[in-house]
């Protein structure tokens, strides 16, 4: 799959499938007051340009992580609405 097609489909899925309101509502109802979100260190590695080999699982995962990072603001907004703390944890391989 070509990079543009992959990114378009992946970003569409992020927008359409992430519905955080019912998730945080349920967490609050269960009495949970904090969530931990593991972020792989690969998500923070800048893409230096050049062609990404989307048949290579490692490169595809890195691009997925990097495309998903901007959606963390939605997590913080929803957590704030329900007064739930969010802790980010950078994970190493």
C-alpha positions as CSV (number, residue, x, y, z in Angstrom):
1,X,0.0,0.0,0.0
2,X,1.4,3.4,-0.8
3,X,2.1,5.9,1.9
4,X,-0.5,8.5,1.0
5,X,-3.3,5.8,0.8
6,X,-2.2,4.3,4.1
7,X,-2.1,7.6,5.9
8,X,-5.4,8.7,4.6
9,X,-7.1,5.4,5.7
10,X,-5.4,5.4,9.1
11,X,-6.2,9.0,9.9
12,X,-9.8,8.4,8.8
13,X,-10.0,5.5,11.3
14,X,-8.5,7.6,14.1
15,X,-11.2,10.2,13.5
16,X,-14.1,7.8,13.1
17,X,-13.3,5.1,15.6
18,X,-12.0,7.0,18.6
19,X,-15.1,8.0,20.7
20,X,-13.7,8.8,24.1
21,X,-16.8,10.2,25.8
22,X,-18.4,6.8,26.6
23,X,-15.0,5.4,27.6
24,X,-14.3,8.2,30.1
25,X,-17.9,8.2,31.3
26,X,-17.5,4.5,32.1
27,X,-14.2,5.0,33.8
28,X,-15.6,7.7,36.0
29,X,-18.6,5.5,36.8
30,X,-16.2,2.7,37.9
31,X,-14.4,5.2,40.2
32,X,-11.2,5.3,38.2
33,X,-9.5,8.7,38.6
34,X,-6.4,8.3,36.4
35,X,-5.3,6.5,33.2
36,X,-1.8,5.7,32.0
37,X,-1.1,5.9,28.3
38,X,2.1,4.1,27.1
39,X,3.8,5.9,24.3
40,X,6.5,3.9,22.5
41,X,9.7,5.8,22.1
42,X,9.4,5.2,18.4
43,X,6.5,7.6,18.3
44,X,8.9,10.4,19.2
45,X,11.5,9.6,16.6
46,X,11.2,12.3,13.8
47,X,10.6,11.0,10.3
48,X,13.7,12.2,8.4
49,X,12.0,12.1,5.0
50,X,12.6,9.6,2.3
51,X,10.3,6.8,1.3
52,X,8.8,4.7,4.0
53,X,8.5,1.0,3.2
54,X,5.0,0.3,4.3
55,X,5.5,-3.4,3.7
56,X,8.0,-3.2,6.6
57,X,6.0,-3.6,9.8
58,X,8.5,-1.5,11.9
59,X,8.2,1.5,9.7
60,X,4.4,1.2,9.5
61,X,4.2,1.1,13.3
62,X,6.4,4.2,13.6
63,X,4.2,6.1,11.2
64,X,1.0,4.9,13.0
65,X,2.4,6.1,16.4
66,X,3.4,9.5,14.9
67,X,0.0,10.0,13.2
68,X,-1.8,9.1,16.4
69,X,0.2,11.5,18.7
70,X,-1.9,14.6,17.7
71,X,-5.0,12.8,18.9
72,X,-3.8,12.8,22.5
73,X,-5.3,16.3,22.9
74,X,-8.7,14.6,22.6
75,X,-7.8,12.3,25.5
76,X,-6.8,15.2,27.6
77,X,-10.0,17.1,26.8
78,X,-12.2,14.2,27.6
79,X,-10.3,13.3,30.8
80,X,-10.6,16.9,31.9
81,X,-14.4,16.8,31.3
82,X,-14.6,13.8,33.7
83,X,-11.8,15.0,36.0
84,X,-9.6,12.0,35.3
85,X,-5.8,12.4,35.4
86,X,-3.8,11.3,32.3
87,X,-0.2,10.0,32.8
88,X,1.9,9.5,29.7
89,X,4.6,6.8,30.0
90,X,7.4,6.6,27.4
91,X,8.2,3.0,26.9
92,X,11.5,1.7,25.7
93,X,12.0,-1.4,23.5
